[in-house]
Amino acid sequence: MQREADSVKRYGIRMTLPEGDPFRAPHLLGPHWEEIQWFDSARERDEALECMRNPPPYYRRGDAATLVYEKVER
């Protein structure tokens, strides 16, 4: 049986909103919003981060994601 500590994903990407972003308003996501996605390996995390930093092809011209991405490890 695999120990619980062995199955914990160690490599993550923390996503936050930059200062001044309208979505930081208290009635929307709030000033302390963050999301973390975890991955099994640094390579898997880095590949996902590369995809996240490239806008999807269906964005309207002039639209841009405002998320701040940060690599994290447990």
PQR file with spaces between the fields and no chain letter, atoms N, CA, C, O and H, PARSE charges and radii, in Angstrom:
ATOM       1  N    MET     1       0.843   -1.178    0.000 -0.4000 1.5000
ATOM       2  CA   MET     1       0.000    0.000    0.000 -0.0000 2.0000
ATOM       3  C    MET     1       0.890    1.244    0.000  0.5500 1.7000
ATOM       4  O    MET     1       1.866    1.320    0.747 -0.5500 1.4000
ATOM       5  N    GLN     2       0.541    2.223   -0.850 -0.4000 1.5000
ATOM       6  CA   GLN     2       1.327    3.445   -0.971 -0.0000 2.0000
ATOM       7  C    GLN     2       0.992    4.393    0.180  0.5500 1.7000
ATOM       8  O    GLN     2      -0.175    4.606    0.507 -0.5500 1.4000
ATOM       9  H    GLN     2      -0.251    2.162   -1.457  0.4000 1.0000
ATOM      10  N    ARG     3       2.021    4.949    0.777 -0.4000 1.5000
ATOM      11  CA   ARG     3       1.805    5.911    1.864 -0.0000 2.0000
ATOM      12  C    ARG     3       1.218    7.198    1.297  0.5500 1.7000
ATOM      13  O    ARG     3       1.498    7.563    0.155 -0.5500 1.4000
ATOM      14  H    ARG     3       2.970    4.776    0.511  0.4000 1.0000
ATOM      15  N    GLU     4       0.410    7.881    2.090 -0.4000 1.5000
ATOM      16  CA   GLU     4      -0.240    9.112    1.649 -0.0000 2.0000
ATOM      17  C    GLU     4       0.788   10.168    1.258  0.5500 1.7000
ATOM      18  O    GLU     4       0.589   10.871    0.267 -0.5500 1.4000
ATOM      19  H    GLU     4       0.183    7.585    3.018  0.4000 1.0000
ATOM      20  N    ALA     5       1.872   10.295    2.003 -0.4000 1.5000
ATOM      21  CA   ALA     5       2.893   11.299    1.711 -0.0000 2.0000
ATOM      22  C    ALA     5       3.531   11.062    0.350  0.5500 1.7000
ATOM      23  O    ALA     5       3.940   12.017   -0.309 -0.5500 1.4000
ATOM      24  H    ALA     5       2.033    9.724    2.808  0.4000 1.0000
ATOM      25  N    ASP     6       3.625    9.793   -0.089 -0.4000 1.5000
ATOM      26  CA   ASP     6       4.219    9.489   -1.384 -0.0000 2.0000
ATOM      27  C    ASP     6       3.317    9.903   -2.536  0.5500 1.7000
ATOM      28  O    ASP     6       3.805   10.131   -3.643 -0.5500 1.4000
ATOM      29  H    ASP     6       3.292    9.017    0.446  0.4000 1.0000
ATOM      30  N    SER     7       2.017   10.005   -2.304 -0.4000 1.5000
ATOM      31  CA   SER     7       1.093   10.320   -3.386 -0.0000 2.0000
ATOM      32  C    SER     7       0.809   11.820   -3.502  0.5500 1.7000
ATOM      33  O    SER     7       0.046   12.226   -4.378 -0.5500 1.4000
ATOM      34  H    SER     7       1.621    9.820   -1.405  0.4000 1.0000
ATOM      35  N    VAL     8       1.397   12.641   -2.654 -0.4000 1.5000
ATOM      36  CA   VAL     8       1.171   14.079   -2.696 -0.0000 2.0000
ATOM      37  C    VAL     8       1.925   14.670   -3.882  0.5500 1.7000
ATOM      38  O    VAL     8       3.111   14.406   -4.081 -0.5500 1.4000
ATOM      39  H    VAL     8       2.017   12.311   -1.942  0.4000 1.0000
ATOM      40  N    LYS     9       1.221   15.460   -4.649 -0.4000 1.5000
ATOM      41  CA   LYS     9       1.859   16.138   -5.778 -0.0000 2.0000
ATOM      42  C    LYS     9       2.693   17.288   -5.239  0.5500 1.7000
ATOM      43  O    LYS     9       2.225   18.055   -4.398 -0.5500 1.4000
ATOM      44  H    LYS     9       0.258   15.674   -4.487  0.4000 1.0000
ATOM      45  N    ARG    10       3.922   17.410   -5.716 -0.4000 1.5000
ATOM      46  CA   ARG    10       4.885   18.337   -5.119 -0.0000 2.0000
ATOM      47  C    ARG    10       5.071   19.628   -5.894  0.5500 1.7000
ATOM      48  O    ARG    10       5.529   20.615   -5.317 -0.5500 1.4000
ATOM      49  H    ARG    10       4.302   16.786   -6.399  0.4000 1.0000
ATOM      50  N    TYR    11       4.736   19.664   -7.175 -0.4000 1.5000
ATOM      51  CA   TYR    11       5.066   20.812   -8.022 -0.0000 2.0000
ATOM      52  C    TYR    11       3.791   21.527   -8.435  0.5500 1.7000
ATOM      53  O    TYR    11       2.865   20.913   -8.965 -0.5500 1.4000
ATOM      54  H    TYR    11       4.364   18.863   -7.644  0.4000 1.0000
ATOM      55  N    GLY    12       3.752   22.837   -8.187 -0.4000 1.5000
ATOM      56  CA   GLY    12       2.517   23.555   -8.446 -0.0000 2.0000
ATOM      57  C    GLY    12       2.705   24.869   -9.166  0.5500 1.7000
ATOM      58  O    GLY    12       3.816   25.368   -9.344 -0.5500 1.4000
ATOM      59  H    GLY    12       4.505   23.336   -7.756  0.4000 1.0000
ATOM      60  N    ILE    13       1.560   25.411   -9.577 -0.4000 1.5000
ATOM      61  CA   ILE    13       1.488   26.737  -10.172 -0.0000 2.0000
ATOM      62  C    ILE    13       0.455   27.520   -9.364  0.5500 1.7000
ATOM      63  O    ILE    13      -0.714   27.138   -9.304 -0.5500 1.4000
ATOM      64  H    ILE    13       0.658   25.006   -9.433  0.4000 1.0000
ATOM      65  N    ARG    14       0.889   28.606   -8.751 -0.4000 1.5000
ATOM      66  CA   ARG    14      -0.026   29.493   -8.025 -0.0000 2.0000
ATOM      67  C    ARG    14      -0.457   30.602   -8.978  0.5500 1.7000
ATOM      68  O    ARG    14       0.368   31.239   -9.632 -0.5500 1.4000
ATOM      69  H    ARG    14       1.838   28.916   -8.801  0.4000 1.0000
ATOM      70  N    MET    15      -1.768   30.818   -9.040 -0.4000 1.5000
ATOM      71  CA   MET    15      -2.322   31.875   -9.877 -0.0000 2.0000
ATOM      72  C    MET    15      -2.971   32.918   -8.974  0.5500 1.7000
ATOM      73  O    MET    15      -3.797   32.585   -8.125 -0.5500 1.4000
ATOM      74  H    MET    15      -2.439   30.300   -8.509  0.4000 1.0000
ATOM      75  N    THR    16      -2.597   34.170   -9.159 -0.4000 1.5000
ATOM      76  CA   THR    16      -3.174   35.285   -8.422 -0.0000 2.0000
ATOM      77  C    THR    16      -3.526   36.389   -9.404  0.5500 1.7000
ATOM      78  O    THR    16      -3.201   36.316  -10.589 -0.5500 1.4000
ATOM      79  H    THR    16      -1.926   34.441   -9.849  0.4000 1.0000
ATOM      80  N    LEU    17      -4.189   37.401   -8.896 -0.4000 1.5000
ATOM      81  CA   LEU    17      -4.546   38.557   -9.712 -0.0000 2.0000
ATOM      82  C    LEU    17      -3.599   39.711   -9.383  0.5500 1.7000
ATOM      83  O    LEU    17      -3.243   39.903   -8.221 -0.5500 1.4000
ATOM      84  H    LEU    17      -4.453   37.460   -7.934  0.4000 1.0000
ATOM      85  N    PRO    18      -3.187   40.479  -10.391 -0.5600 1.5000
ATOM      86  CA   PRO    18      -2.286   41.597  -10.125  0.2800 2.0000
ATOM      87  C    PRO    18      -3.011   42.746   -9.421  0.5500 1.7000
ATOM      88  O    PRO    18      -4.235   42.858   -9.493 -0.5500 1.4000
ATOM      89  N    GLU    19      -2.244   43.590   -8.744 -0.4000 1.5000
ATOM      90  CA   GLU    19      -2.803   44.788   -8.119 -0.0000 2.0000
ATOM      91  C    GLU    19      -3.547   45.597   -9.169  0.5500 1.7000
ATOM      92  O    GLU    19      -3.093   45.723  -10.306 -0.5500 1.4000
ATOM      93  H    GLU    19      -1.250   43.499   -8.685  0.4000 1.0000
ATOM      94  N    GLY    20      -4.680   46.137   -8.786 -0.4000 1.5000
ATOM      95  CA   GLY    20      -5.448   46.984   -9.697 -0.0000 2.0000
ATOM      96  C    GLY    20      -6.375   46.230  -10.627  0.5500 1.7000
ATOM      97  O    GLY    20      -7.123   46.860  -11.375 -0.5500 1.4000
ATOM      98  H    GLY    20      -5.049   46.035   -7.863  0.4000 1.0000
ATOM      99  N    ASP    21      -6.356   44.911  -10.610 -0.4000 1.5000
ATOM     100  CA   ASP    21      -7.236   44.136  -11.475 -0.0000 2.0000
ATOM     101  C    ASP    21      -8.676   44.285  -10.980  0.5500 1.7000
ATOM     102  O    ASP    21      -8.919   44.140   -9.783 -0.5500 1.4000
ATOM     103  H    ASP    21      -5.748   44.399  -10.002  0.4000 1.0000
ATOM     104  N    PRO    22      -9.639   44.572  -11.867 -0.5600 1.5000
ATOM     105  CA   PRO    22     -11.029   44.749  -11.439  0.2800 2.0000
ATOM     106  C    PRO    22     -11.625   43.517  -10.739  0.5500 1.7000
ATOM     107  O    PRO    22     -12.522   43.659   -9.908 -0.5500 1.4000
ATOM     108  N    PHE    23     -11.147   42.335  -11.057 -0.4000 1.5000
ATOM     109  CA   PHE    23     -11.681   41.123  -10.431 -0.0000 2.0000
ATOM     110  C    PHE    23     -11.263   40.975   -8.966  0.5500 1.7000
ATOM     111  O    PHE    23     -11.767   40.095   -8.269 -0.5500 1.4000
ATOM     112  H    PHE    23     -10.419   42.219  -11.732  0.4000 1.0000
ATOM     113  N    ARG    24     -10.345   41.830   -8.490 -0.4000 1.5000
ATOM     114  CA   ARG    24      -9.964   41.810   -7.074 -0.0000 2.0000
ATOM     115  C    ARG    24     -11.002   42.497   -6.197  0.5500 1.7000
ATOM     116  O    ARG    24     -10.870   42.491   -4.974 -0.5500 1.4000
ATOM     117  H    ARG    24      -9.936   42.545   -9.056  0.4000 1.0000
ATOM     118  N    ALA    25     -12.031   43.088   -6.795 -0.4000 1.5000
ATOM     119  CA   ALA    25     -13.078   43.761   -6.029 -0.0000 2.0000
ATOM     120  C    ALA    25     -13.733   42.764   -5.067  0.5500 1.7000
ATOM     121  O    ALA    25     -13.884   41.590   -5.406 -0.5500 1.4000
ATOM     122  H    ALA    25     -12.138   43.093   -7.789  0.4000 1.0000
ATOM     123  N    PRO    26     -14.122   43.216   -3.878 -0.5600 1.5000
ATOM     124  CA   PRO    26     -14.702   42.322   -2.869  0.2800 2.0000
ATOM     125  C    PRO    26     -15.949   41.575   -3.348  0.5500 1.7000
ATOM     126  O    PRO    26     -16.201   40.454   -2.907 -0.5500 1.4000
ATOM     127  N    HIS    27     -16.724   42.178   -4.236 -0.4000 1.5000
ATOM     128  CA   HIS    27     -17.942   41.516   -4.705 -0.0000 2.0000
ATOM     129  C    HIS    27     -17.676   40.556   -5.865  0.5500 1.7000
ATOM     130  O    HIS    27     -18.595   39.889   -6.342 -0.5500 1.4000
ATOM     131  H    HIS    27     -16.519   43.089   -4.594  0.4000 1.0000
ATOM     132  N    LEU    28     -16.426   40.485   -6.319 -0.4000 1.5000
ATOM     133  CA   LEU    28     -16.054   39.505   -7.354 -0.0000 2.0000
ATOM     134  C    LEU    28     -15.172   38.437   -6.718  0.5500 1.7000
ATOM     135  O    LEU    28     -15.657   37.686   -5.873 -0.5500 1.4000
ATOM     136  H    LEU    28     -15.680   41.027   -5.931  0.4000 1.0000
ATOM     137  N    LEU    29     -13.907   38.340   -7.088 -0.4000 1.5000
ATOM     138  CA   LEU    29     -13.039   37.301   -6.504 -0.0000 2.0000
ATOM     139  C    LEU    29     -12.389   37.738   -5.201  0.5500 1.7000
ATOM     140  O    LEU    29     -12.024   36.892   -4.385 -0.5500 1.4000
ATOM     141  H    LEU    29     -13.513   38.951   -7.775  0.4000 1.0000
ATOM     142  N    GLY    30     -12.238   39.020   -4.991 -0.4000 1.5000
ATOM     143  CA   GLY    30     -11.645   39.526   -3.763 -0.0000 2.0000
ATOM     144  C    GLY    30     -10.144   39.708   -3.878  0.5500 1.7000
ATOM     145  O    GLY    30      -9.511   39.147   -4.772 -0.5500 1.4000
ATOM     146  H    GLY    30     -12.535   39.707   -5.654  0.4000 1.0000
ATOM     147  N    PRO    31      -9.572   40.497   -2.969 -0.5600 1.5000
ATOM     148  CA   PRO    31      -8.153   40.850   -3.061  0.2800 2.0000
ATOM     149  C    PRO    31      -7.195   39.708   -2.716  0.5500 1.7000
ATOM     150  O    PRO    31      -6.006   39.791   -3.024 -0.5500 1.4000
ATOM     151  N    HIS    32      -7.690   38.650   -2.085 -0.4000 1.5000
ATOM     152  CA   HIS    32      -6.797   37.557   -1.662 -0.0000 2.0000
ATOM     153  C    HIS    32      -7.023   36.267   -2.445  0.5500 1.7000
ATOM     154  O    HIS    32      -6.589   35.197   -2.018 -0.5500 1.4000
ATOM     155  H    HIS    32      -8.655   38.582   -1.834  0.4000 1.0000
ATOM     156  N    TRP    33      -7.698   36.362   -3.589 -0.4000 1.5000
ATOM     157  CA   TRP    33      -7.983   35.166   -4.376 -0.0000 2.0000
ATOM     158  C    TRP    33      -6.686   34.557   -4.904  0.5500 1.7000
ATOM     159  O    TRP    33      -5.785   35.265   -5.353 -0.5500 1.4000
ATOM     160  H    TRP    33      -8.051   37.231   -3.937  0.4000 1.0000
ATOM     161  N    GLU    34      -6.616   33.248   -4.840 -0.4000 1.5000
ATOM     162  CA   GLU    34      -5.537   32.498   -5.483 -0.0000 2.0000
ATOM     163  C    GLU    34      -6.037   31.095   -5.792  0.5500 1.7000
ATOM     164  O    GLU    34      -6.962   30.593   -5.154 -0.5500 1.4000
ATOM     165  H    GLU    34      -7.348   32.673   -4.475  0.4000 1.0000
ATOM     166  N    GLU    35      -5.427   30.490   -6.753 -0.4000 1.5000
ATOM     167  CA   GLU    35      -5.717   29.106   -7.138 -0.0000 2.0000
ATOM     168  C    GLU    35      -4.368   28.428   -7.324  0.5500 1.7000
ATOM     169  O    GLU    35      -3.445   29.021   -7.882 -0.5500 1.4000
ATOM     170  H    GLU    35      -4.676   30.898   -7.272  0.4000 1.0000
ATOM     171  N    ILE    36      -4.252   27.190   -6.860 -0.4000 1.5000
ATOM     172  CA   ILE    36      -3.015   26.430   -7.060 -0.0000 2.0000
ATOM     173  C    ILE    36      -3.372   25.112   -7.726  0.5500 1.7000
ATOM     174  O    ILE    36      -4.265   24.396   -7.274 -0.5500 1.4000
ATOM     175  H    ILE    36      -5.002   26.709   -6.407  0.4000 1.0000
ATOM     176  N    GLN    37      -2.665   24.798   -8.804 -0.4000 1.5000
ATOM     177  CA   GLN    37      -2.797   23.498   -9.469 -0.0000 2.0000
ATOM     178  C    GLN    37      -1.514   22.724   -9.206  0.5500 1.7000
ATOM     179  O    GLN    37      -0.413   23.258   -9.336 -0.5500 1.4000
ATOM     180  H    GLN    37      -1.939   25.379   -9.171  0.4000 1.0000
ATOM     181  N    TRP    38      -1.673   21.461   -8.836 -0.4000 1.5000
ATOM     182  CA   TRP    38      -0.535   20.624   -8.469 -0.0000 2.0000
ATOM     183  C    TRP    38      -0.267   19.572   -9.542  0.5500 1.7000
ATOM     184  O    TRP    38      -1.182   19.102  -10.217 -0.5500 1.4000
ATOM     185  H    TRP    38      -2.568   21.027   -8.731  0.4000 1.0000
ATOM     186  N    PHE    39       1.024   19.211   -9.685 -0.4000 1.5000
ATOM     187  CA   PHE    39       1.466   18.254  -10.702 -0.0000 2.0000
ATOM     188  C    PHE    39       2.447   17.268  -10.081  0.5500 1.7000
ATOM     189  O    PHE    39       3.059   17.540   -9.048 -0.5500 1.4000
ATOM     190  H    PHE    39       1.768   19.593   -9.137  0.4000 1.0000
ATOM     191  N    ASP    40       2.581   16.114  -10.735 -0.4000 1.5000
ATOM     192  CA   ASP    40       3.458   15.054  -10.241 -0.0000 2.0000
ATOM     193  C    ASP    40       4.943   15.358  -10.443  0.5500 1.7000
ATOM     194  O    ASP    40       5.780   14.917   -9.656 -0.5500 1.4000
ATOM     195  H    ASP    40       2.084   15.893  -11.574  0.4000 1.0000
ATOM     196  N    SER    41       5.269   16.111  -11.498 -0.4000 1.5000
ATOM     197  CA   SER    41       6.682   16.366  -11.793 -0.0000 2.0000
ATOM     198  C    SER    41       6.883   17.829  -12.185  0.5500 1.7000
ATOM     199  O    SER    41       5.947   18.518  -12.592 -0.5500 1.4000
ATOM     200  H    SER    41       4.589   16.469  -12.137  0.4000 1.0000
ATOM     201  N    ALA    42       8.127   18.281  -12.051 -0.4000 1.5000
ATOM     202  CA   ALA    42       8.465   19.648  -12.449 -0.0000 2.0000
ATOM     203  C    ALA    42       8.275   19.809  -13.961  0.5500 1.7000
ATOM     204  O    ALA    42       7.840   20.866  -14.417 -0.5500 1.4000
ATOM     205  H    ALA    42       8.887   17.721  -11.720  0.4000 1.0000
ATOM     206  N    ARG    43       8.594   18.787  -14.730 -0.4000 1.5000
ATOM     207  CA   ARG    43       8.443   18.862  -16.187 -0.0000 2.0000
ATOM     208  C    ARG    43       6.976   19.041  -16.563  0.5500 1.7000
ATOM     209  O    ARG    43       6.645   19.866  -17.414 -0.5500 1.4000
ATOM     210  H    ARG    43       8.948   17.928  -14.360  0.4000 1.0000
ATOM     211  N    GLU    44       6.098   18.268  -15.928 -0.4000 1.5000
ATOM     212  CA   GLU    44       4.666   18.375  -16.201 -0.0000 2.0000
ATOM     213  C    GLU    44       4.155   19.772  -15.831  0.5500 1.7000
ATOM     214  O    GLU    44       3.367   20.369  -16.565 -0.5500 1.4000
ATOM     215  H    GLU    44       6.366   17.598  -15.236  0.4000 1.0000
ATOM     216  N    ARG    45       4.613   20.280  -14.691 -0.4000 1.5000
ATOM     217  CA   ARG    45       4.228   21.621  -14.262 -0.0000 2.0000
ATOM     218  C    ARG    45       4.712   22.679  -15.248  0.5500 1.7000
ATOM     219  O    ARG    45       3.960   23.586  -15.605 -0.5500 1.4000
ATOM     220  H    ARG    45       5.254   19.795  -14.095  0.4000 1.0000
ATOM     221  N    ASP    46       5.966   22.565  -15.690 -0.4000 1.5000
ATOM     222  CA   ASP    46       6.528   23.553  -16.604 -0.0000 2.0000
ATOM     223  C    ASP    46       5.815   23.551  -17.956  0.5500 1.7000
ATOM     224  O    ASP    46       5.623   24.608  -18.557 -0.5500 1.4000
ATOM     225  H    ASP    46       6.576   21.828  -15.400  0.4000 1.0000
ATOM     226  N    GLU    47       5.427   22.380  -18.431 -0.4000 1.5000
ATOM     227  CA   GLU    47       4.672   22.295  -19.685 -0.0000 2.0000
ATOM     228  C    GLU    47       3.298   22.954  -19.547  0.5500 1.7000
ATOM     229  O    GLU    47       2.848   23.662  -20.447 -0.5500 1.4000
ATOM     230  H    GLU    47       5.583   21.521  -17.943  0.4000 1.0000
ATOM     231  N    ALA    48       2.640   22.714  -18.418 -0.4000 1.5000
ATOM     232  CA   ALA    48       1.331   23.327  -18.177 -0.0000 2.0000
ATOM     233  C    ALA    48       1.461   24.843  -18.066  0.5500 1.7000
ATOM     234  O    ALA    48       0.616   25.580  -18.574 -0.5500 1.4000
ATOM     235  H    ALA    48       3.006   22.138  -17.686  0.4000 1.0000
ATOM     236  N    LEU    49       2.512   25.304  -17.407 -0.4000 1.5000
ATOM     237  CA   LEU    49       2.737   26.741  -17.259 -0.0000 2.0000
ATOM     238  C    LEU    49       2.950   27.398  -18.620  0.5500 1.7000
ATOM     239  O    LEU    49       2.438   28.490  -18.868 -0.5500 1.4000
ATOM     240  H    LEU    49       3.198   24.706  -16.994  0.4000 1.0000
ATOM     241  N    GLU    50       3.685   26.753  -19.485 -0.4000 1.5000
ATOM     242  CA   GLU    50       3.907   27.284  -20.842 -0.0000 2.0000
ATOM     243  C    GLU    50       2.577   27.437  -21.578  0.5500 1.7000
ATOM     244  O    GLU    50       2.352   28.446  -22.246 -0.5500 1.4000
ATOM     245  H    GLU    50       4.100   25.866  -19.284  0.4000 1.0000
ATOM     246  N    CYS    51       1.701   26.449  -21.459 -0.4000 1.5000
ATOM     247  CA   CYS    51       0.378   26.530  -22.091 -0.0000 2.0000
ATOM     248  C    CYS    51      -0.456   27.646  -21.479  0.5500 1.7000
ATOM     249  O    CYS    51      -1.158   28.359  -22.196 -0.5500 1.4000
ATOM     250  H    CYS    51       1.884   25.630  -20.916  0.4000 1.0000
ATOM     251  N    MET    52      -0.387   27.806  -20.159 -0.4000 1.5000
ATOM     252  CA   MET    52      -1.162   28.848  -19.489 -0.0000 2.0000
ATOM     253  C    MET    52      -0.728   30.247  -19.913  0.5500 1.7000
ATOM     254  O    MET    52      -1.550   31.160  -19.993 -0.5500 1.4000
ATOM     255  H    MET    52       0.183   27.228  -19.576  0.4000 1.0000
ATOM     256  N    ARG    53       0.545   30.411  -20.181 -0.4000 1.5000
ATOM     257  CA   ARG    53       1.067   31.736  -20.546 -0.0000 2.0000
ATOM     258  C    ARG    53       0.757   32.112  -21.992  0.5500 1.7000
ATOM     259  O    ARG    53       0.863   33.282  -22.359 -0.5500 1.4000
ATOM     260  H    ARG    53       1.213   29.670  -20.117  0.4000 1.0000
ATOM     261  N    ASN    54       0.379   31.148  -22.809 -0.4000 1.5000
ATOM     262  CA   ASN    54       0.007   31.423  -24.194 -0.0000 2.0000
ATOM     263  C    ASN    54      -1.510   31.530  -24.284  0.5500 1.7000
ATOM     264  O    ASN    54      -2.217   30.588  -23.927 -0.5500 1.4000
ATOM     265  H    ASN    54       0.293   30.197  -22.511  0.4000 1.0000
ATOM     266  N    PRO    55      -2.020   32.670  -24.758 -0.5600 1.5000
ATOM     267  CA   PRO    55      -3.479   32.834  -24.810  0.2800 2.0000
ATOM     268  C    PRO    55      -4.127   31.843  -25.767  0.5500 1.7000
ATOM     269  O    PRO    55      -3.542   31.500  -26.794 -0.5500 1.4000
ATOM     270  N    PRO    56      -5.326   31.384  -25.438 -0.5600 1.5000
ATOM     271  CA   PRO    56      -6.043   30.481  -26.337  0.2800 2.0000
ATOM     272  C    PRO    56      -6.353   31.177  -27.668  0.5500 1.7000
ATOM     273  O    PRO    56      -6.487   32.400  -27.703 -0.5500 1.4000
ATOM     274  N    PRO    57      -6.466   30.430  -28.738 -0.5600 1.5000
ATOM     275  CA   PRO    57      -6.698   31.043  -30.051  0.2800 2.0000
ATOM     276  C    PRO    57      -8.062   31.722  -30.172  0.5500 1.7000
ATOM     277  O    PRO    57      -8.259   32.516  -31.092 -0.5500 1.4000
ATOM     278  N    TYR    58      -9.001   31.439  -29.282 -0.4000 1.5000
ATOM     279  CA   TYR    58     -10.332   32.022  -29.399 -0.0000 2.0000
ATOM     280  C    TYR    58     -10.469   33.344  -28.634  0.5500 1.7000
ATOM     281  O    TYR    58     -11.565   33.903  -28.594 -0.5500 1.4000
ATOM     282  H    TYR    58      -8.841   30.794  -28.535  0.4000 1.0000
ATOM     283  N    TYR    59      -9.387   33.866  -28.022 -0.4000 1.5000
ATOM     284  CA   TYR    59      -9.463   35.181  -27.388 -0.0000 2.0000
ATOM     285  C    TYR    59      -9.744   36.233  -28.462  0.5500 1.7000
ATOM     286  O    TYR    59      -9.268   36.128  -29.593 -0.5500 1.4000
ATOM     287  H    TYR    59      -8.496   33.412  -28.055  0.4000 1.0000
ATOM     288  N    ARG    60     -10.517   37.237  -28.090 -0.4000 1.5000
ATOM     289  CA   ARG    60     -10.729   38.354  -29.009 -0.0000 2.0000
ATOM     290  C    ARG    60      -9.441   39.162  -29.091  0.5500 1.7000
ATOM     291  O    ARG    60      -8.676   39.214  -28.128 -0.5500 1.4000
ATOM     292  H    ARG    60     -10.903   37.321  -27.171  0.4000 1.0000
ATOM     293  N    ARG    61      -9.204   39.782  -30.218 -0.4000 1.5000
ATOM     294  CA   ARG    61      -8.034   40.629  -30.378 -0.0000 2.0000
ATOM     295  C    ARG    61      -8.079   41.726  -29.311  0.5500 1.7000
ATOM     296  O    ARG    61      -9.116   42.364  -29.134 -0.5500 1.4000
ATOM     297  H    ARG    61      -9.825   39.739  -31.000  0.4000 1.0000
ATOM     298  N    GLY    62      -7.009   41.947  -28.620 -0.4000 1.5000
ATOM     299  CA   GLY    62      -6.942   42.950  -27.559 -0.0000 2.0000
ATOM     300  C    GLY    62      -7.212   42.392  -26.169  0.5500 1.7000
ATOM     301  O    GLY    62      -6.856   43.026  -25.176 -0.5500 1.4000
ATOM     302  H    GLY    62      -6.166   41.428  -28.764  0.4000 1.0000
ATOM     303  N    ASP    63      -7.838   41.210  -26.076 -0.4000 1.5000
ATOM     304  CA   ASP    63      -8.061   40.585  -24.769 -0.0000 2.0000
ATOM     305  C    ASP    63      -6.759   39.963  -24.283  0.5500 1.7000
ATOM     306  O    ASP    63      -5.965   39.453  -25.074 -0.5500 1.4000
ATOM     307  H    ASP    63      -8.127   40.695  -26.883  0.4000 1.0000
ATOM     308  N    ALA    64      -6.557   40.012  -22.998 -0.4000 1.5000
ATOM     309  CA   ALA    64      -5.365   39.388  -22.426 -0.0000 2.0000
ATOM     310  C    ALA    64      -5.684   38.928  -21.009  0.5500 1.7000
ATOM     311  O    ALA    64      -6.315   39.652  -20.238 -0.5500 1.4000
ATOM     312  H    ALA    64      -7.202   40.426  -22.356  0.4000 1.0000
ATOM     313  N    ALA    65      -5.250   37.739  -20.680 -0.4000 1.5000
ATOM     314  CA   ALA    65      -5.421   37.241  -19.320 -0.0000 2.0000
ATOM     315  C    ALA    65      -4.530   38.061  -18.395  0.5500 1.7000
ATOM     316  O    ALA    65      -3.426   38.450  -18.774 -0.5500 1.4000
ATOM     317  H    ALA    65      -4.737   37.152  -21.306  0.4000 1.0000
ATOM     318  N    THR    66      -5.008   38.320  -17.192 -0.4000 1.5000
ATOM     319  CA   THR    66      -4.236   39.140  -16.260 -0.0000 2.0000
ATOM     320  C    THR    66      -3.701   38.348  -15.083  0.5500 1.7000
ATOM     321  O    THR    66      -3.245   38.942  -14.106 -0.5500 1.4000
ATOM     322  H    THR    66      -5.906   38.004  -16.885  0.4000 1.0000
ATOM     323  N    LEU    67      -3.741   37.038  -15.144 -0.4000 1.5000
ATOM     324  CA   LEU    67      -3.269   36.220  -14.031 -0.0000 2.0000
ATOM     325  C    LEU    67      -1.754   36.311  -13.895  0.5500 1.7000
ATOM     326  O    LEU    67      -1.026   36.434  -14.879 -0.5500 1.4000
ATOM     327  H    LEU    67      -4.111   36.555  -15.938  0.4000 1.0000
ATOM     328  N    VAL    68      -1.305   36.248  -12.649 -0.4000 1.5000
ATOM     329  CA   VAL    68       0.107   36.181  -12.329 -0.0000 2.0000
ATOM     330  C    VAL    68       0.410   34.732  -11.970  0.5500 1.7000
ATOM     331  O    VAL    68      -0.238   34.168  -11.089 -0.5500 1.4000
ATOM     332  H    VAL    68      -1.897   36.148  -11.849  0.4000 1.0000
ATOM     333  N    TYR    69       1.385   34.122  -12.640 -0.4000 1.5000
ATOM     334  CA   TYR    69       1.735   32.726  -12.418 -0.0000 2.0000
ATOM     335  C    TYR    69       3.041   32.643  -11.634  0.5500 1.7000
ATOM     336  O    TYR    69       3.978   33.400  -11.888 -0.5500 1.4000
ATOM     337  H    TYR    69       1.912   34.580  -13.356  0.4000 1.0000
ATOM     338  N    GLU    70       3.092   31.716  -10.680 -0.4000 1.5000
ATOM     339  CA   GLU    70       4.285   31.523   -9.866 -0.0000 2.0000
ATOM     340  C    GLU    70       4.475   30.024   -9.632  0.5500 1.7000
ATOM     341  O    GLU    70       3.546   29.327   -9.225 -0.5500 1.4000
ATOM     342  H    GLU    70       2.331   31.101  -10.473  0.4000 1.0000
ATOM     343  N    LYS    71       5.684   29.542   -9.894 -0.4000 1.5000
ATOM     344  CA   LYS    71       6.006   28.144   -9.599 -0.0000 2.0000
ATOM     345  C    LYS    71       6.148   27.971   -8.100  0.5500 1.7000
ATOM     346  O    LYS    71       6.775   28.791   -7.429 -0.5500 1.4000
ATOM     347  H    LYS    71       6.439   30.109  -10.225  0.4000 1.0000
ATOM     348  N    VAL    72       5.557   26.892   -7.569 -0.4000 1.5000
ATOM     349  CA   VAL    72       5.671   26.583   -6.142 -0.0000 2.0000
ATOM     350  C    VAL    72       5.990   25.101   -5.961  0.5500 1.7000
ATOM     351  O    VAL    72       5.698   24.280   -6.830 -0.5500 1.4000
ATOM     352  H    VAL    72       5.047   26.226   -8.114  0.4000 1.0000
ATOM     353  N    GLU    73       6.586   24.777   -4.832 -0.4000 1.5000
ATOM     354  CA   GLU    73       6.876   23.386   -4.483 -0.0000 2.0000
ATOM     355  C    GLU    73       6.551   23.165   -3.023  0.5500 1.7000
ATOM     356  O    GLU    73       6.691   24.063   -2.194 -0.5500 1.4000
ATOM     357  H    GLU    73       6.823   25.444   -4.126  0.4000 1.0000
ATOM     358  N    ARG    74       6.111   21.946   -2.720 -0.4000 1.5000
ATOM     359  CA   ARG    74       5.839   21.579   -1.322 -0.0000 2.0000
ATOM     360  C    ARG    74       7.118   21.104   -0.694  0.5500 1.7000
ATOM     361  O    ARG    74       7.131   20.742    0.483 -0.5500 1.4000
ATOM     362  H    ARG    74       5.997   21.216   -3.394  0.4000 1.0000
